[in-house]
């Protein structure tokens, strides 16, 4: 049996394979394209394509696909076989450089937000050579960007790559000012922790809400939930352990650095964490991870739920985006150094992030906005919808000393003037980890905790990269024209701390007092997707994102339309599912039980007239009231959904859903869940919370 090091990456056309399959000249040229962005010559592309095809066919592949990430939030692929007719009536396996570099899938049915008309079907995929090709099943998957006939980005990868280039460009300007001439590229790296639920497939198949929406729309609280904290980091159940082992093997074959696995807080909830990788590769790998989680679950008679809030009353699932900045020479720019020079550089990059998060808190919030994540944020299990930064007491004290030009009370007191011994012995972990903070510094990286479990990590990293690039640009513009670099540097860091310290909060983000304090500080609190999404088109945001060529104005308009449309469609599907379940499952079940109770009471009275039958009569009365309430509230919800067609814009529709549809859904659920607690178990038409959450053993 092969060991993990032997089969790790065995399905990836990675650097090891390229070295073995390509000539020295072709390999050298391809590496220049990957590392430096040098355009790929067609002759080199042909050689790479031939080698890639030979390797893929040898590993059982018969087809290839340009694997891309449209604005649906999931991946897409169109499979073409390698076969080409030969004169003798047989076929040969061919794959050209042109086919490698460019594809032309039908783009008509992908969301475009008005970038192109529905009848305009032409779209193009373009190979991303920085992300290795891989084999999935019998198909060679080539990671690609996706754009329209007019060149507009129709995917999430293209703006992500643009944002990475923007940050690299501005970071190099800063490093040159510090005398670093060796660095050619600065990359952001991400390690996305992925939370998920596992439920039994037989039970899942009986729940229309899980099938259609990915979350339970009804469900009374089980007698036990997560109160005992006994699931968190607990012993992994055999069936789940077998699933995790199978999943790891599949991910490792694909070169995905799955590292940590454990039980999460809620029953049936788990987490997988990978090792850091360059952001665009980490994004590809996270999409693959979610796909494999669901595929592998099916083999084990399970279903993997990636919804942010599949169960009410227990923790939902997030995706913690651990983000850092590293040079191509291996230096993490968010790591405190050993010398005043290194620490001055660290402080400048730290301040760039602080400024970016404060200036563009709206972009970070809307980057994680979905109908599912709205249920999770601010629910005392995840960060609030208010964006803030946790730095820890020691680093906060250091910044305060810089701002006030006072000594920093360390082992040796030093004046916080750059060029003097700032941060003389600053360890990586100086404070406890703050799990209530949306954006926490953890030694050499920031942990952005607001992402939902089903989100592509591309959106959050696009906004984070772009905002930090803007801060660095402002710094570079000023410092390049400064007559005294150290004086200007100190003044700029000091000003950043003074202007943006409102975003720093080291306390309990779950405390209601913090929300009030955040409002006093002038921080934004966009609780829902309709609240925040239109701010994508605010003038300051459009100017910044277009200035760095991350998006065009038209692409931004399309994103706003698509995200609001997705929000509306998601909730409408949920509402229609609730009406269907209420009328066709819950009402018949409760009515049947009430009818049987009434018959039982009548039979008892017929046999023994003096029996009052108080239990049955009392319960029938309660159930009768609930039956009428369920019916009326289902009618109200259906009428409200039908009224949405009169909304004049997608923005108005989203507000109507937020203000009318969601409260009606909550109202219907409340009476249905109450009826569940009074209905005999054998009558209830689908598995309960207790069965779902504790059914996998």
N, C-alpha and C positions, 0 to 999 in steps of 0.2 A: 504494500500500500504506500502511495507517494506521501511524502511529508509536506507540510504547508510551504516551506521554502521551495520545494520542487515544483508544486503546481501553482504557486502564487503568480498571478499575471499570465497564466498559460493561455488565456483567451484574448490577450492584448498584443497588438502590434506595437510594442514599446521599444525603448532604446536598445535593449538587448537583441531583439529580433531584427531591428533595422541594421544594427552593426553586422549581424550575421548574414542578412539577406541582400544588403546593398553594397555596391562597390564603394571604395573609399571616397572617391570624388562625389558620388551621388549623396552619400551619407553626410559628407562635410557641407554640401550645398543645402541639404534639407535642414541640418542643424542651424545653419545661418538663418533660414526662414523661421524656424521655431524660436530661436533665442533672440534674434535681432530684427525680425520682421522683414527680412530681405525678400523681394518678390521671387516666386518659384518659376524657374524656366520650364517650358513645356517638355523638353527632353528629360529633365529631372523628374517631372511629374509622371511621365510615361514609365520611367524605370521604377519609380516608387509604386505606381499602380500595378505593374506586372509582378513585383515582389510581394505586394500586399495580397494580390489575388492568389498567387502560388501558395503562400502561407495559409490563407483562409481555406482554400480547397483542400489542402493537406490536413486541415483540422475539421473537415466535414462540412464546410460551408458550400452552399449552392447558389446563394443569392447575395446581393449587396443592397444597402440602403443608405441614403443620406438621412442621418438621424438628427432631428432638429427639435427646437422648443418653441412652438407657436404660442400665441397669446391666450391659449386655452389653459395654460398652467401645467399641462402635462407634455409628454413628448409625442412626436409624430414620425412615421416612417412609411415609405413606399418601396416595396421589394422588387428588384429586377434580377433576373438570373444572369449568371456569367455566360450562358450558352450563346454561341454564334454558329450559324449553319456552315458546314464545310462542303466542298464540291462533291464529295463522295456520298452525300446524303446523311452523313453523321453530323456531330456537332463538336466544336472545340470550346474551351473555356477562355474567354478574353475579358480584359478590363483595361481601359485606356486612361491616360493621364487626364484627358478631357472629361471623362466620366467621373474620375476621382475629384477633380477640382470643382465641377459645376453640375448641378442637377436641375431639373425643371418639373417639380410636382405641381399639380393643380392647386392653385391658391384660393379658388373661389369660395370655398366653404369655411375657411379659417377666419376668425375675427380680425377685422381690419379697422374698425372704428371710423369708417368713412374714408380711409386712405385710398380705396379703390372701389369701383362699383362691383356688384355681385357677378355681372356677366364678364368682368375682366378676370380671366382665370389664370393668366400667366404669373408664375412666381419662380424664384430661383433660390437654390441652396448653394452655398459656397463652403468648401472644406475649411475647417479650423485645424491647421496642422499642429497647433500647440496642445490639442487634446487627442490622445492616442485612439486609433480605431480599435474596435473590439468585436468579438464574435458572440452573438446571442442566438442560441438555438442553431439554426443552419444559415444564419445571415451575418455577413460582415457589415457592421454598423460604423459609419463614418460620421463623426460629429461635425455638424455644419451650422452656419448661420443661414437665415431665411429672410429674403427681401422680396419686394414687389417688382413689377416690371419697371416702375419709375425709380427704383432704388431705395424706397422707404423700408425701414426695418419692420418686419412683421413678426419678429420673435423677441426673445429675452436675451439671447446670447450676444447679438450685435451690440446693443447698448451697453451690455456688461463689458465686452472687450473694449469699447470706446472709453468707458469710465476708467478702466484699468490703465489704458494708455494715457488718459488725462492726468491721473494721479502720478504715474511714473514720470511724465514730462515735468510736472511742477516740483516733484520731490528731488529730481536730479538737479534742478536749478538751485534748490536749497543746499544740497550736498556740495555743489561746486563752490558755493560761498564759504563753506567750511573747509575748503581745500581738497575735497575728495574728487580726484579726476579719474579714478579707476572704475567707478560704478557706471554701467551702461544701461541698466534697467532696474526699476524698483517695482516689486510685485506685492500685491496684497494676498494674504493667505487666509484660509477659512477652515475651521473644523466644526461642521454643523451637527450638534447632538440631536438625535431624532427620537421623539417619543411616539408611542403607538399603543393601541389596545388589540388584544386577541380574544375572539369569541368563537364559540363552536359553530361550525357552518350549518348544521341542522337547525339550530336555533335561529341563526341569521336568516335562513331561507323562509322562516315563518313571520319575519318582521318586514312589512312593506316599507316602513320608514327607513330602516337600515339599507334596504335594497335600493330605494330611490334617492335617498338623501345622504346616506352615510352616517346619520345620527338618529337617536331615538327621539321621536316627537311626543310620545306618551311614555309614562312609566312612573309608578309610585315608588317612593324610596324604599329600598330593601331594609330588613331589620338590622343588617350590618352593612356598613360602607367602608370608609377608611379611618373610622374613629380610633381604632386600636394601633394604627401605624405599624401593623405587623406585616404588611406586604412590602413596604419600602426596604429594598436591599435584602429581602427575605430569601429563603431557600427557593430556588427556581424549580417549579414543578416539572416532573419528567417529560410530559408532553410538550411543554414550552421549551425545555432544555433541548429536546430533539429538534424542534423547529429552529432554535437559535443556532445549533450546530450545523444544520443543513444550510441555513441562510449564510452563515459565515463562509462556508465552503464555496457557495455560489459567488459571493462578493469577492472573496480572495482570488478566485479564478479570473475575475474581471479587473484585478489590480486595485480593488477598493480596500482602503486600509481600515477595515472594521476592527476596532480595538477593544471597546468596553461594552459590556452588556449587563443589565441588572433589572430587577423589578422596580417599578416606580411607585409613587404614593398610592394611587388608586388601585383597587383590586382589578386584575386583568390588564393592568397597564405596565409597559416595559419601556426600556430605552436602549438605543444603540448609539455609540459615539465613535467617530473615526479619528485618525491622525490628520493633522493639518495638511492641506494641499493648496496650490495656487488656485485663486478664486474661481476661474472659469472651469478648471478641472474638477474642483470640489462641487461646483454647481452641477456639472454633468453627472458626477458620481452620486450626488444626493438624489437626483431624479432616477438614476438606475437603482439606487438602494430602495426607494419607495416602491418601484415596480417589482423588484425581487422580493421584497417583504410580502407583497400580496400574492405573487406567484407561488412562493415557497409555502405560504400558509395553506393554500389550496391542497397541496400534497399531503398535508397533515390533518385534513378535515377541519381546518380553521379558517377564519377570515380576519385579515389585518385591517383595523379601522384607523384611518389617518385623519379623520375629522378632528377639528380642534375641541369639540365638546360633544362627544357621542353620548354621554350620560349626564343628566342633571344631578346635582347633589354630590358629585365626586369631582376630583381634579380633571381638567381637560389636558390636552397634549399640545406642547409647544415644540419649538425647534431653536435651540440656542446657538447663535451665530458667533463663534469665537473668531475674532478678526484681528489681524496684525499686519504690519508693513515690514517687508524685508528686502534688502538689496540683493543683486545677483552675486555679490561676494559673500553672502551669508550673514549679514549683520541685521539683526532685528532693531528697527529704528524706535521701537517702543520699549526697549530695555535700557534701564539706567546704566551708565558706564562707570569706569574706574577713575576717569580724569575729568577736570573741569571742562575741557573741550568736548568730551563725549556727553557730559551731562547737560551742557548748554544746548547741544544738538537734540538730546532727548527731550528737554523741556520745550524746545520750539515745536517739535512734532506733537508732543502732548498737548500743547496749547492750540495747535492747528486742529486737533480733534475736538477739543473743548469748544472752540469757536464754531466749528462746523456743526456740531450737534445743537448748539444754541441757536445759531442763525437759521438752521434748516430742520428744526424739530418737526415742522409740519410734513416735510418730505419723508423723514424717517417713520413718522406715524402712518402716513398714507401708504408707504411701501409695504406695510404688513396688514393693511386693511382688507378684510374679507367678511362676508356674512358669518362664516364660522368663527373667525377670530374675535368678532364683536362679542360673542358669548363668553369668551375666555378672559380678555383683558379687563383688569380691574376687579376680578372675581375672587380676590384673596387667595389665589393659587398661582397667579401670574402677575407680572408687573402691571401697574395701572396704565391707563391710556395717556397719562402725562409722561413726556420724555424727560429724563434727568440722568445725570452722570454720578456714579459712585467712584470716588478715588481712594477712600480710606483716610483715616485721621492723619497719618504721618505725611502723606503726600499733600493733603489739603493744607496742613500746617506749613509745609515748605512753600507752597504757592502763596499763602498769606504773608509769609515772611518776605517773599520777593515783592509782593504788592506794596507792603508798608516799609520796605527798606530797613527791616529790623533783624536782629540776629535770630538765627534758627537754633532752637534749644536742643541740640544733639549732644553727643559725647564731647565734641569740641564746638563751641559756638562760632559760627561764621556769618559774616554779612552776606546776604544773598545778592551779591553783585556778580554778574556773569564774568567768568575769567578767574574768579576766586574759587575756593574748594567747595562748590555746591554739591549736595548729595554725596558726601565723601564715602559713606558705606551704606548705600541704600539697598537693602535686600529686596528680592523679588516679591515676596509675600509678607507685607508688613501689617496687614489687618485681616480680619475674618472676611469671608466671602459673603456678599450681600445678595441673597437670592430674590429680594423684593425690588431690586433696582433694574430698570429697563436696559441700562448701559453701564456695565461695571468694569472698572480696570482691575485686572487680576494678575499684575506683575509684568507681563510683556505683551499683553493683548487686551482687547476690550471684548466683553461678552454682551452681545445684543440679544436680549432675552424675549423680545416682543413678538418674534415670528411665530406664526401658527404652524402646526405640524404638517399640514398639507401644502403649505406655501412653497413655491420655488424660492430658493435663496437668492436668485438673481436680482429681484427687485430691490431688496434691502441693501444689497451690496452695490448696486448701481448708484443708489442715492448716497450711501455712505462714502464710496470712492469719490463721487463727484463733489460732494460738500467739502471733503478734506482737500481735494485738489484746488477748490476755490480758495480755501484758507491759505494754502501754500503759495498760490499765485499772488495773493495780496501781500504776503510776507516777502516773497522774492522780488516783487516789483519795488517794494520799499527798500529792502536791504541792498539790492543791486545799485541803487542810487545814493546810498548812504556814504558820507565822508568818513565816519568812524563806525566801523562794523559792530564792534562790541557794545558801544554806547547805544546805537540804534537797536541792536538785538535785545539788550536789557529793557529798553524803553518799550519795545513792542510786546515783549512777554509780559511786562508789568501791566500794560494797557489791556492786553487780552484777558488777564486774570481779573482786573477791575471791571471790565465791560461784560464779562460772561460768567462771573462766579455764581450768578443766580441759578445756573443749570446744574451746579454741583450740590448734591444732597446725599448724605451718608446715613440717613436714618431709615426708618421703617416705611417703605413705600405702600404698605397695606393700611396704614393708619389714616383715618379720615382727616385728621388734623393736617397731614401732609398735602392733601388735595386743596384744602383751604389756604395753606401756606403757599403752595404752587401758584394759586390764583393771585395772591398778593404779590408774588414775584413777577407776575406777568407771563407765566408759562402757559402754553396751550393745553387744553384738555378736550380733544376731539374724541368723544365716546364711541361714535359709530362711523361706519364707512361713508354714509351720506354727509356726515359732518366734515370729514377731512378730505375726501377725494377731490372735490372741486378746487381745492387750494393748490393742486398740481399746476393749475393754469394761472396762479398768481404771478404778477409781473416779475417779481424778484426771482422766482423759481424758474420761469421760462428763460429769463436772461442768463441765469447761471448755467443751466443745463445746455442751452444752445451755444453759449460762449465757449464751452469745452467740447462742443460737437458730440455730446452724448445723445441728444435727441434734436430733431428739427421741431419747429413749432407745430407742424402738422402731425408729427409722431406723438407729441405730447397730448394734443387734442384727442387723438385716437385712443391713447391709453386711458384717458379720463372717461371717455365714452364706453370703452370696453369693460373697465372695472366696475362702473356703475351698472352697466347692463348685466354683468355677471352677478352682481349683488342682487339685483331685482329678480332675475330669473331663478336664482338659487332659492330665495325666500318664497317666490310664487310656487315653485315645485313643492316646497315643504308645506305650504298652506293647502295646496290641492291634495297632497298626500294625507294631511290631517283630516280633511273633509271626507275623503274616501274611507279612511280607516274608521272614523267615527260612525259613519252611516252604515258601512257594510260589515264591520267587525264588532266594534264596541257596543253600539246600540242593540244589535240583535243578541249579543251575549248577555248584556245586563237585563234586557227585556225577558229573555228566556229564563234567567235565574229568578227574576221578580215574579214571573208567571208561575214557576214551579213552587215558589214560596207561598204564593196566594193559594194555589191548589192544595198545598200541604196544610195550610191553615183551615181551608174549607173542609178537608177530609177529617181533620182532628175534631172540628166542631160537630160534624155529622155523627161521629162516633161517640164523642163525649161532649154534649152541648155546653156543659158548664165550664169547659176549658176556654180561657180568654184568648189563647194564642198570641200573647203580647209580643213575643220576640219576632215572629213572622210578620205580624201586622205592622209593627214599628219599622222593621227593615224594609218592607214593601213600600211604605210611605216615603221613606228616605230615598230609596232607589227610583221611585216614580218621579220625585222632584228632580233628581239628577238626570234621569232620562230626558225629561222635558228641557232641562238646561243644556244638555249636550246637543240635542236636536236644534234648539234655537241658536246656540252659539256657532254651530256648524253652518247654519243658514246665513248668519251674519258674516262669517268669514268668507263664505262663497260669494256673497253679494259684494263685499269689499274688494275681493280679487277681480271680479268682473268690472268694477268701477275704475280699475286702473287703466283700462283702455282709453279713458277720457283724458288722461294726463298728456299735457302738451309737449313734454320733454322727458328725457330719461332722468334728469336731475329732479324734476317734480315727482316723478314716479318713485324714486328712491326715498324722498321725504314722506310720501304717502305710505310707503311700506313701513318705514321707521315709526311713523306716528300712529298708524291705524292698523296695518296688517299684523305686525308683531304683537301689539297688545291683545288683539283678538285671538291670536294663536295661543298666547299665554292663558287667556281666559278659558278657552276651550280645553286646554290641557288640564287646568286646575280641576274642573268638574269631572273630567274623564279619569284623572288619577284618583280622585276621591272615590269614584264609583269602583275602581279597581280594588281599593282597600275593603270594600263591602261585598264584593262579588266572590262567590265560592271559586276556589282555584280551578276546579275542573271545567268551569264555564268560560274562564278568561281565554280569549282567542289567540293569544300569542305569548311567547316566553316573557317572563317578568324580569325586572332588574336583578333580583336575587339569582335567578337562573342564568342570566347572561354574564353577570360579573363573577360568579363563582362556579360556572359550568365547565371550565377547562381545568382538568386535574392532572 
